[in-house]
Amino acid sequence: MDLIFLTGFHTSITLICIVGLAVVVSGFLLKKIKQPTLLAYILLGVLIGQHGFDLIGDETSIRYVGELGIILLFFFIGMEIDLYSFVGNWRLALFGTLGQFLLSIGVV
């Protein structure tokens, strides 16, 4: 099942709606049978991808949906972060990141 009959902007909106609805339904169903929602997202990715029903078959659409997911992830992280505690722990974050960076360079 390919969305070739849709073109341009309507394809993007349709893809977003299909993926969004599928995420909500699969997350709800797997939560009912007490399975992690991450499992639902992985199974959903396989089903709507190239190896399943091929709803999102071309690489451009896959990249588009992936970038949209990253944007939404950053948005929700921004909504959940406590700015005062984040600013209060800047030394720990700075030295931890710097230490991890130097350790990674040392290993490579």
OpenMM code with the backbone's topology and positions (N, CA, C; nanometers):
from openmm import Vec3, app, unit

residues = "MET ASP LEU ILE PHE LEU THR GLY PHE HIS THR SER ILE THR LEU ILE CYS ILE VAL GLY LEU ALA VAL VAL VAL SER GLY PHE LEU LEU LYS LYS ILE LYS GLN PRO THR LEU LEU ALA TYR ILE LEU LEU GLY VAL LEU ILE GLY GLN HIS GLY PHE ASP LEU ILE GLY ASP GLU THR SER ILE ARG TYR VAL GLY GLU LEU GLY ILE ILE LEU LEU PHE PHE PHE ILE GLY MET GLU ILE ASP LEU TYR SER PHE VAL GLY ASN TRP ARG LEU ALA LEU PHE GLY THR LEU GLY GLN PHE LEU LEU SER ILE GLY VAL VAL".split()
positions = [
    Vec3(0.0858, -0.1174, 0.0000),
    Vec3(0.0000, 0.0000, 0.0000),
    Vec3(0.0897, 0.1228, 0.0000),
    Vec3(0.0923, 0.1925, -0.1090),
    Vec3(0.1797, 0.3077, -0.1214),
    Vec3(0.0939, 0.4331, -0.1342),
    Vec3(0.1456, 0.5441, -0.0879),
    Vec3(0.0714, 0.6691, -0.0919),
    Vec3(0.1073, 0.7498, -0.2157),
    Vec3(0.1244, 0.6832, -0.3285),
    Vec3(0.1643, 0.7502, -0.4518),
    Vec3(0.0541, 0.8422, -0.5032),
    Vec3(-0.0712, 0.8090, -0.4773),
    Vec3(-0.1810, 0.8893, -0.5301),
    Vec3(-0.1886, 1.0273, -0.4657),
    Vec3(-0.1180, 1.0483, -0.3573),
    Vec3(-0.1134, 1.1792, -0.2938),
    Vec3(0.0164, 1.2484, -0.3316),
    Vec3(0.0119, 1.3773, -0.3473),
    Vec3(0.1329, 1.4497, -0.3853),
    Vec3(0.1540, 1.5692, -0.2953),
    Vec3(0.2798, 1.6088, -0.2834),
    Vec3(0.3161, 1.7337, -0.2176),
    Vec3(0.2825, 1.7394, -0.0706),
    Vec3(0.2216, 1.8497, -0.0339),
    Vec3(0.1924, 1.8798, 0.1054),
    Vec3(0.0961, 1.7789, 0.1662),
    Vec3(0.0009, 1.7326, 0.0877),
    Vec3(-0.0984, 1.6383, 0.1391),
    Vec3(-0.0352, 1.5055, 0.1796),
    Vec3(0.0711, 1.4662, 0.1111),
    Vec3(0.1411, 1.3436, 0.1481),
    Vec3(0.2005, 1.3568, 0.2872),
    Vec3(0.2618, 1.4703, 0.3156),
    Vec3(0.3235, 1.4915, 0.4464),
    Vec3(0.2194, 1.4902, 0.5571),
    Vec3(0.1100, 1.5588, 0.5360),
    Vec3(0.0037, 1.5628, 0.6364),
    Vec3(-0.0547, 1.4234, 0.6567),
    Vec3(-0.0756, 1.3505, 0.5482),
    Vec3(-0.1300, 1.2153, 0.5588),
    Vec3(-0.0346, 1.1242, 0.6343),
    Vec3(0.0952, 1.1335, 0.6037),
    Vec3(0.1939, 1.0515, 0.6741),
    Vec3(0.1961, 1.0828, 0.8227),
    Vec3(0.1927, 1.2096, 0.8568),
    Vec3(0.1939, 1.2486, 0.9977),
    Vec3(0.0700, 1.1941, 1.0682),
    Vec3(-0.0458, 1.2036, 1.0045),
    Vec3(-0.1694, 1.1533, 1.0650),
    Vec3(-0.1668, 1.0019, 1.0806),
    Vec3(-0.1203, 0.9315, 0.9778),
    Vec3(-0.1153, 0.7853, 0.9851),
    Vec3(-0.0203, 0.7400, 1.0947),
    Vec3(0.0986, 0.7971, 1.0963),
    Vec3(0.1977, 0.7579, 1.1968),
    Vec3(0.1502, 0.7963, 1.3363),
    Vec3(0.0947, 0.9157, 1.3516),
    Vec3(0.0456, 0.9587, 1.4821),
    Vec3(-0.0653, 0.8705, 1.5355),
    Vec3(-0.1602, 0.8383, 1.4506),
    Vec3(-0.2700, 0.7508, 1.4917),
    Vec3(-0.2197, 0.6111, 1.5250),
    Vec3(-0.1281, 0.5613, 1.4442),
    Vec3(-0.0735, 0.4278, 1.4690),
    Vec3(0.0050, 0.4236, 1.6000),
    Vec3(0.0782, 0.5300, 1.6303),
    Vec3(0.1546, 0.5354, 1.7557),
    Vec3(0.0611, 0.5336, 1.8755),
    Vec3(-0.0439, 0.6129, 1.8694),
    Vec3(-0.1378, 0.6191, 1.9814),
    Vec3(-0.2077, 0.4846, 2.0013),
    Vec3(-0.2559, 0.4262, 1.8938),
    Vec3(-0.3290, 0.2991, 1.9045),
    Vec3(-0.2374, 0.1867, 1.9518),
    Vec3(-0.1179, 0.1765, 1.8923),
    Vec3(-0.0273, 0.0678, 1.9319),
    Vec3(0.0223, 0.0860, 2.0751),
    Vec3(0.0492, 0.2086, 2.1155),
    Vec3(0.0893, 0.2325, 2.2536),
    Vec3(-0.0199, 0.1952, 2.3519),
    Vec3(-0.1435, 0.2285, 2.3180),
    Vec3(-0.2570, 0.1947, 2.4039),
    Vec3(-0.2763, 0.0436, 2.4136),
    Vec3(-0.2681, -0.0249, 2.2988),
    Vec3(-0.2891, -0.1702, 2.2985),
    Vec3(-0.1810, -0.2439, 2.3769),
    Vec3(-0.0561, -0.2054, 2.3579),
    Vec3(0.0503, -0.2744, 2.4300),
    Vec3(0.0508, -0.2386, 2.5786),
    Vec3(0.0019, -0.1212, 2.6124),
    Vec3(-0.0088, -0.0860, 2.7541),
    Vec3(-0.1153, -0.1718, 2.8217),
    Vec3(-0.2208, -0.2047, 2.7483),
    Vec3(-0.3267, -0.2900, 2.8027),
    Vec3(-0.2761, -0.4304, 2.8333),
    Vec3(-0.1826, -0.4808, 2.7533),
    Vec3(-0.1285, -0.6147, 2.7796),
    Vec3(0.0037, -0.6074, 2.8563),
    Vec3(0.0274, -0.4916, 2.9177),
    Vec3(0.1403, -0.4691, 3.0086),
    Vec3(0.2760, -0.4935, 2.9431),
    Vec3(0.2920, -0.4390, 2.8234),
    Vec3(0.4194, -0.4434, 2.7530),
    Vec3(0.4727, -0.3009, 2.7421),
    Vec3(0.6039, -0.2848, 2.7335),
    Vec3(0.6596, -0.1495, 2.7238),
    Vec3(0.6199, -0.0814, 2.5925),
    Vec3(0.5981, 0.0484, 2.5996),
    Vec3(0.5582, 0.1213, 2.4799),
    Vec3(0.6708, 0.1268, 2.3770),
    Vec3(0.7946, 0.1143, 2.4216),
    Vec3(0.9061, 0.1118, 2.3271),
    Vec3(0.8927, -0.0057, 2.2311),
    Vec3(0.8451, -0.1179, 2.2806),
    Vec3(0.8210, -0.2337, 2.1949),
    Vec3(0.7163, -0.2009, 2.0887),
    Vec3(0.6145, -0.1257, 2.1271),
    Vec3(0.5114, -0.0846, 2.0309),
    Vec3(0.5712, 0.0033, 1.9225),
    Vec3(0.6585, 0.0945, 1.9602),
    Vec3(0.7183, 0.1844, 1.8618),
    Vec3(0.8087, 0.1091, 1.7647),
    Vec3(0.8837, 0.0121, 1.8148),
    Vec3(0.9713, -0.0669, 1.7273),
    Vec3(0.8875, -0.1506, 1.6306),
    Vec3(0.7863, -0.2194, 1.6829),
    Vec3(0.6995, -0.3000, 1.5962),
    Vec3(0.6272, -0.2135, 1.4935),
    Vec3(0.5840, -0.0970, 1.5355),
    Vec3(0.5162, -0.0064, 1.4443),
    Vec3(0.6101, 0.0409, 1.3340),
    Vec3(0.7337, 0.0697, 1.3694),
    Vec3(0.8312, 0.1095, 1.2686),
    Vec3(0.8544, 0.0017, 1.1652),
    Vec3(0.8592, -0.1224, 1.2095),
    Vec3(0.8768, -0.2342, 1.1156),
    Vec3(0.7525, -0.2494, 1.0280),
    Vec3(0.6346, -0.2358, 1.0867),
    Vec3(0.5113, -0.2562, 1.0104),
    Vec3(0.4868, -0.1481, 0.9057),
    Vec3(0.5122, -0.0223, 0.9373),
    Vec3(0.4829, 0.0829, 0.8400),
    Vec3(0.6007, 0.1119, 0.7487),
    Vec3(0.7139, 0.0501, 0.7751),
    Vec3(0.8329, 0.0735, 0.6938),
    Vec3(0.8373, -0.0113, 0.5685),
    Vec3(0.9542, -0.0151, 0.5083),
    Vec3(0.9743, -0.0837, 0.3807),
    Vec3(0.9540, -0.2341, 0.3902),
    Vec3(0.9764, -0.2930, 0.5055),
    Vec3(0.9670, -0.4380, 0.5187),
    Vec3(0.8301, -0.4840, 0.5675),
    Vec3(0.7396, -0.3900, 0.5910),
    Vec3(0.6052, -0.4248, 0.6348),
    Vec3(0.5036, -0.3902, 0.5279),
    Vec3(0.4134, -0.2969, 0.5607),
    Vec3(0.3086, -0.2573, 0.4669),
    Vec3(0.3551, -0.1517, 0.3676),
    Vec3(0.4759, -0.1046, 0.3811),
    Vec3(0.5372, -0.0073, 0.2896),
    Vec3(0.4561, 0.1222, 0.2804),
    Vec3(0.4016, 0.1667, 0.3949),
    Vec3(0.3315, 0.2946, 0.3960),
    Vec3(0.4288, 0.4097, 0.3775),
    Vec3(0.5454, 0.3960, 0.4354),
    Vec3(0.6492, 0.4971, 0.4206),
    Vec3(0.7672, 0.4263, 0.3563),
    Vec3(0.7702, 0.4248, 0.2249),
    Vec3(0.8684, 0.3446, 0.1544),
    Vec3(0.9916, 0.4194, 0.1094),
    Vec3(0.9760, 0.5446, 0.0708),
    Vec3(1.0926, 0.6145, 0.0189),
    Vec3(1.1751, 0.6749, 0.1316),
    Vec3(1.3026, 0.6894, 0.1040),
    Vec3(1.3970, 0.7346, 0.2061),
    Vec3(1.3692, 0.8775, 0.2513),
    Vec3(1.3184, 0.9610, 0.1624),
    Vec3(1.2880, 1.0993, 0.1983),
    Vec3(1.1782, 1.1050, 0.3035),
    Vec3(1.0752, 1.0248, 0.2872),
    Vec3(0.9661, 1.0228, 0.3852),
    Vec3(1.0132, 0.9692, 0.5193),
    Vec3(1.0974, 0.8677, 0.5167),
    Vec3(1.1506, 0.8122, 0.6412),
    Vec3(1.2342, 0.9171, 0.7133),
    Vec3(1.3166, 0.9881, 0.6395),
    Vec3(1.3987, 1.0937, 0.6993),
    Vec3(1.3100, 1.2047, 0.7554),
    Vec3(1.2040, 1.2402, 0.6827),
    Vec3(1.1118, 1.3447, 0.7264),
    Vec3(1.0439, 1.3068, 0.8580),
    Vec3(0.9936, 1.1862, 0.8657),
    Vec3(0.9266, 1.1405, 0.9880),
    Vec3(1.0266, 1.1312, 1.1030),
    Vec3(1.1494, 1.0870, 1.0747),
    Vec3(1.2529, 1.0803, 1.1776),
    Vec3(1.2885, 1.2171, 1.2328),
    Vec3(1.3024, 1.3152, 1.1442),
    Vec3(1.3327, 1.4512, 1.1890),
    Vec3(1.2177, 1.5100, 1.2689),
    Vec3(1.0961, 1.4803, 1.2280),
    Vec3(0.9798, 1.5259, 1.3040),
    Vec3(0.9791, 1.4645, 1.4437),
    Vec3(1.0163, 1.3375, 1.4531),
    Vec3(1.0246, 1.2715, 1.5836),
    Vec3(1.1297, 1.3346, 1.6732),
    Vec3(1.2438, 1.3708, 1.6166),
    Vec3(1.3489, 1.4356, 1.6956),
    Vec3(1.3035, 1.5732, 1.7421),
    Vec3(1.2355, 1.6470, 1.6561),
    Vec3(1.1838, 1.7783, 1.6948),
    Vec3(1.0854, 1.7645, 1.8102),
    Vec3(0.9950, 1.6681, 1.8010),
    Vec3(0.8985, 1.6467, 1.9096),
    Vec3(0.9670, 1.6024, 2.0380),
    Vec3(1.0709, 1.5190, 2.0261),
    Vec3(1.1465, 1.4760, 2.1432),
    Vec3(1.2106, 1.5956, 2.2129),
    Vec3(1.2753, 1.6827, 2.1367),
    Vec3(1.3368, 1.8020, 2.1954),
    Vec3(1.2319, 1.8936, 2.2577),
    Vec3(1.1160, 1.9038, 2.1944),
    Vec3(1.0094, 1.9862, 2.2495),
    Vec3(0.9647, 1.9339, 2.3857),
    Vec3(0.9413, 1.8033, 2.3950),
    Vec3(0.8955, 1.7462, 2.5217),
    Vec3(1.0043, 1.7501, 2.6284),
    Vec3(1.1292, 1.7348, 2.5897),
    Vec3(1.2385, 1.7497, 2.6862),
    Vec3(1.2409, 1.8920, 2.7393),
    Vec3(1.2239, 1.9884, 2.6502),
    Vec3(1.2201, 2.1282, 2.6925),
    Vec3(1.1042, 2.1587, 2.7854),
    Vec3(0.9930, 2.0904, 2.7658),
    Vec3(0.8780, 2.1120, 2.8533),
    Vec3(0.8990, 2.0501, 2.9915),
    Vec3(0.9770, 1.9444, 3.0004),
    Vec3(0.9946, 1.8718, 3.1258),
    Vec3(1.1130, 1.9205, 3.2087),
    Vec3(1.2068, 1.9898, 3.1474),
    Vec3(1.3292, 2.0266, 3.2184),
    Vec3(1.3009, 2.1389, 3.3183),
    Vec3(1.3614, 2.1286, 3.4329),
    Vec3(1.3526, 2.2330, 3.5341),
    Vec3(1.4731, 2.3244, 3.5163),
    Vec3(1.4490, 2.4447, 3.4666),
    Vec3(1.5572, 2.5349, 3.4295),
    Vec3(1.6437, 2.5728, 3.5490),
    Vec3(1.5849, 2.5911, 3.6658),
    Vec3(1.6625, 2.6310, 3.7829),
    Vec3(1.7594, 2.5216, 3.8275),
    Vec3(1.7148, 2.3970, 3.8284),
    Vec3(1.8060, 2.2891, 3.8669),
    Vec3(1.9094, 2.2643, 3.7577),
    Vec3(1.8722, 2.2872, 3.6325),
    Vec3(1.9668, 2.2713, 3.5220),
    Vec3(2.0782, 2.3747, 3.5315),
    Vec3(2.0429, 2.4984, 3.5573),
    Vec3(2.1433, 2.6047, 3.5713),
    Vec3(2.2234, 2.5842, 3.6991),
    Vec3(2.1607, 2.5338, 3.8037),
    Vec3(2.2306, 2.5104, 3.9296),
    Vec3(2.3356, 2.4012, 3.9211),
    Vec3(2.3208, 2.3086, 3.8304),
    Vec3(2.4151, 2.1976, 3.8153),
    Vec3(2.5033, 2.2125, 3.6919),
    Vec3(2.5331, 2.3344, 3.6525),
    Vec3(2.6093, 2.3552, 3.5295),
    Vec3(2.7513, 2.3016, 3.5402),
    Vec3(2.8106, 2.3081, 3.6584),
    Vec3(2.9484, 2.2577, 3.6731),
    Vec3(2.9544, 2.1065, 3.6513),
    Vec3(2.8618, 2.0358, 3.7121),
    Vec3(2.8574, 1.8909, 3.6956),
    Vec3(2.8357, 1.8532, 3.5489),
    Vec3(2.7443, 1.9226, 3.4830),
    Vec3(2.7176, 1.8937, 3.3421),
    Vec3(2.8386, 1.9261, 3.2552),
    Vec3(2.9030, 2.0379, 3.2809),
    Vec3(3.0186, 2.0784, 3.2005),
    Vec3(3.1343, 1.9815, 3.2177),
    Vec3(3.1705, 1.9510, 3.3417),
    Vec3(3.2845, 1.8619, 3.3655),
    Vec3(3.2527, 1.7176, 3.3262),
    Vec3(3.1293, 1.6748, 3.3442),
    Vec3(3.0910, 1.5408, 3.3015),
    Vec3(3.0984, 1.5253, 3.1502),
    Vec3(3.0494, 1.6252, 3.0791),
    Vec3(3.0552, 1.6214, 2.9327),
    Vec3(3.1983, 1.6292, 2.8837),
    Vec3(3.2765, 1.7172, 2.9424),
    Vec3(3.4171, 1.7304, 2.9034),
    Vec3(3.4941, 1.6020, 2.9327),
    Vec3(3.4687, 1.5411, 3.0480),
    Vec3(3.5355, 1.4157, 3.0825),
    Vec3(3.4982, 1.3032, 2.9874),
    Vec3(3.3719, 1.2942, 2.9524),
    Vec3(3.3279, 1.1912, 2.8589),
    Vec3(3.3894, 1.2135, 2.7211),
    Vec3(3.3978, 1.3380, 2.6793),
    Vec3(3.4575, 1.3702, 2.5496),
    Vec3(3.6046, 1.3310, 2.5462),
    Vec3(3.6785, 1.3672, 2.6507),
    Vec3(3.8207, 1.3336, 2.6549),
    Vec3(3.8424, 1.1831, 2.6657),
    Vec3(3.7591, 1.1157, 2.7419),
    Vec3(3.7691, 0.9705, 2.7526),
    Vec3(3.7407, 0.9024, 2.6183),
    Vec3(3.6428, 0.9534, 2.5459),
    Vec3(3.6113, 0.8974, 2.4140),
    Vec3(3.7261, 0.9175, 2.3165),
    Vec3(3.7875, 1.0342, 2.3195),
    Vec3(3.9030, 1.0600, 2.2326),
    Vec3(4.0191, 0.9702, 2.2724),
    Vec3(4.0383, 0.9509, 2.4020),
    Vec3(4.1467, 0.8650, 2.4492),
    Vec3(4.1288, 0.7199, 2.4082),
    Vec3(4.0056, 0.6722, 2.4055),
    Vec3(3.9791, 0.5339, 2.3670),
    Vec3(4.0018, 0.5145, 2.2172),
    Vec3(3.9615, 0.6113, 2.1406),
    Vec3(3.9759, 0.6003, 1.9944),
    Vec3(4.1186, 0.6285, 1.9580),
] * unit.nanometer
topology = app.Topology()
chain = topology.addChain("A")
for resn in residues:
    res = topology.addResidue(resn, chain)
    for name in ("N", "CA", "C"):
        topology.addAtom(name, app.Element.getBySymbol(name[0]), res)
